[in-house]
Every structure is written in structure tokens, then in C-alpha cells.
Amino acid sequence: MIGLKVDPASVDRTVEYLNAVRLRIFEQVRLGMQEAMDGLAGTALVEMTAAGIQERTGELAGNIAKSPRVRETATTITGRVTAERKMTLKGRTFMGYVGTALDEGYAVPGVEGNLLQFSGPDGETLYRRGHVAFDVRPHPFLRQASDAYQPTLMDIIAERVADACED
């Protein structure tokens, strides 16, 4: 007859060890994701230039370079790179996804007549006139950057997980 007995203390130590490994893996994945998002932002800038987007102010490129973000919940870690820039629409300035508009292209229909009537500082009535229709052809760079960087991203995460599992 063979008898086995499991020591509850050893089970507790095993559970503690596995939880510690899980926390190390999450920490390393978070660090790897930040590293990967920084690299993805650099790739997006390279692809933006390759797509023929010429920056006048450097604001879009600067915003892409500083946009990498990593968010974490109890079960997931996500990374994001955005292409935002200040935009003005109907006299209101806001941060908009101009990168997406450039990436996918867009069409603005023509408008005839007065678009906006307002009073100037001297009390004079001013009009903002209509405009002709125009199209902005697609300059794809965001998807290309994501596709080009995907293998590198996965390598970074796999390397970080391997580091976390070593004792």
C-alpha cells in the first residue's frame, strides 16, 4: 500500500508562488507594452513620412511621439498610440484625430452662400463665405505602422514574459 499526504502549508506556498509569478508577469508585460508603444510611435512617424504627409508645424508628429499610453485593469493590459492634433471646426478648437482623417481620407462638400455671420470687435457685421468641395486623398500610415511593428511588439512581450518566469 502506498499512502500520500498533502501538506496544506505546501499548497499555500505553491499558491503564493504562482500569484507572485503572475504579478511579475503582469509587471513585465506592462513594461514591455510601454516599450512597444514607444517603438510603435516611432514607426508611425516613419510611416507618416513615407506616406507623403508633410508637416508644417510639427504638431502632429510631436503629438504622435508623446501619445503612447498603457492602461491596465485586473485582467488586461492595453497599449495605444494616437495621432491627435488641434483642429478648428465651426470656430471651435479641439483635439481631434487628424491622423485618422489623413489615414483614411475624407471629402468636404461644397457650401454656397454665407456660412456664418458675426459681429467684429468694431461692431461691423462680418460674413464667413461658402467654399468649394474638396477631397483629401488617403495617406495611410497608421495601419501600416501597426502591421509593420506587430512582430516586434510580440517579440518584446514574449521576451518580457520569459524574463518574468525565470527564477
Residue pairs with C-beta under 8 A, 6 or more apart in sequence:
21 164
21 165
24 164
24 165
25 161
25 164
25 165
26 72
26 77
27 164
28 160
28 161
28 163
28 164
29 77
29 157
29 160
29 161
29 164
30 70
30 72
30 77
31 160
32 156
32 157
32 159
32 160
32 161
33 70
33 77
33 78
33 79
33 157
34 68
34 70
34 79
35 156
36 79
36 149
36 152
36 153
36 156
36 157
37 68
37 69
37 70
37 79
37 80
37 81
38 68
39 149
39 152
39 153
39 156
40 68
40 79
40 81
40 145
40 146
40 149
40 153
41 64
41 65
41 67
41 68
41 81
42 65
43 145
43 148
43 149
44 64
44 81
44 83
44 99
44 141
44 142
44 145
45 61
45 64
45 65
46 145
47 141
47 142
47 144
47 145
47 148
48 60
48 61
48 64
48 83
48 99
48 139
48 141
48 145
50 141
50 144
51 102
51 139
51 140
51 141
51 144
52 139
53 60
53 102
53 139
53 141
55 61
59 85
59 86
60 83
60 85
60 98
60 99
63 82
63 83
63 84
63 85
64 81
64 82
64 83
64 99
67 80
67 81
67 82
67 83
67 84
68 79
68 80
68 81
69 79
69 80
69 81
69 82
70 77
70 78
70 79
70 80
71 77
71 78
71 79
71 80
72 78
81 145
82 97
82 99
83 97
83 98
83 99
83 100
83 102
83 103
83 142
84 95
84 96
84 97
84 98
84 99
85 95
85 96
85 98
85 99
86 93
86 94
86 95
86 96
87 93
87 94
87 95
87 96
87 98
88 94
89 96
90 116
91 116
99 141
99 142
100 142
101 136
102 136
102 138
102 139
102 141
103 138
103 139
103 140
103 141
103 142
103 143
104 138
104 140
105 135
105 136
105 137
105 138
105 139
106 135
106 136
107 133
107 134
107 135
107 136
108 131
108 133
108 134
108 135
108 136
109 133
110 130
110 131
110 132
110 133
111 130
111 131
112 130
113 129
113 130
114 127
114 128
114 129
114 130
115 127
115 128
115 129
115 130
115 131
116 127
116 128
117 125
117 126
117 127
117 128
118 125
118 126
118 128
119 125
119 126
120 126
